[in-house]
Amino acid sequence: MPSTAMQAATKTATTFCILNSRAAVRATRYASTKRTAKPPTTPATQPTPRTATARPPTTPAEQPASNPLPKRDPPPKWKRILWTVCFAAVTITGTIYGAGLKTQQQWKAEKQRIQEASIDEKVSILEQRKADLLRQKGEIEAKLAMLRARMEATAAAAAAAGGGGDDDGHSAGEGKQPSGTVNSREKR
């Protein structure tokens, strides 16, 4: 069994080797960040360990790093496009989903307001809805009347320009059927 003095000497030598290798790692990192040439290391400038055999560094912290921050190439174009499309899709989906939630909350609030309303308030709400529907009906009837007037004016202009019809007896608004087919008006 080794003596206590021998154990202490071995522990001291091991600690010295570890500290020495950590100092070498720090010096290498410092030199690589400075972008200067490393000073040459000679056996005369480095202290020698007390034991004849030094153990090699085993942990990554003990091993010297060649370049702590390597330069990375930019990602390929297709990857950038893919990431852009993904982020845009997530943003658009979130916007649509949020708008749907807001609309749903507004509908629920309106429904609850109507349910909690008194009979007089419900009658006034229904009268207001009736007025809105009558207004929409008037707008649609006015548009329909304008469309019919425009169609009659177009038909009258075509009849005046074309003489009222062509040689086959079709009016200006009717299209000719290919030979061998029967017009639906002729069937009747």
ZIHU-V539431 format. One record per backbone hydrogen bond with DSSP energy under -0.5 kcal/mol. NH is the residue of the N-H (numbers start at 1). CO is the residue of the C=O. If there is no record, write none. Layout:
NH_CO ; NH_CO
This chain:
7_3 ; 8_4 ; 9_5 ; 10_6 ; 11_7 ; 12_8 ; 13_9 ; 14_10 ; 15_11 ; 16_12 ; 17_13 ; 18_14 ; 19_15 ; 20_16 ; 21_17 ; 22_18 ; 23_19 ; 24_20 ; 25_21 ; 26_22 ; 27_23 ; 28_24 ; 29_25 ; 30_26 ; 31_27 ; 32_28 ; 33_29 ; 34_30 ; 35_31 ; 36_31 ; 42_40 ; 45_42 ; 46_42 ; 62_59 ; 63_59 ; 80_76 ; 81_77 ; 82_78 ; 83_79 ; 84_80 ; 85_81 ; 86_82 ; 87_83 ; 88_84 ; 89_85 ; 90_86 ; 91_87 ; 92_88 ; 93_89 ; 94_90 ; 95_91 ; 96_92 ; 97_93 ; 98_94 ; 99_95 ; 100_96 ; 101_97 ; 102_98 ; 103_99 ; 104_100 ; 105_101 ; 106_102 ; 107_103 ; 108_104 ; 109_105 ; 110_106 ; 111_107 ; 112_108 ; 113_109 ; 114_110 ; 115_111 ; 116_112 ; 117_113 ; 117_114 ; 122_118 ; 123_119 ; 124_120 ; 125_121 ; 126_122 ; 127_123 ; 128_124 ; 129_125 ; 130_126 ; 131_127 ; 132_128 ; 133_129 ; 134_130 ; 135_131 ; 136_132 ; 137_133 ; 138_134 ; 139_135 ; 140_136 ; 141_137 ; 142_138 ; 143_139 ; 144_140 ; 145_141 ; 146_142 ; 147_143 ; 148_144 ; 149_145 ; 150_146 ; 151_147 ; 152_148 ; 153_149 ; 154_150 ; 155_151 ; 156_152 ; 157_153 ; 158_154 ; 159_155 ; 160_156 ; 161_157 ; 162_158 ; 163_159 ; 164_159 ; 165_162 ; 166_170 ; 169_166 ; 174_171 ; 181_178 ; 187_183 ; 188_184
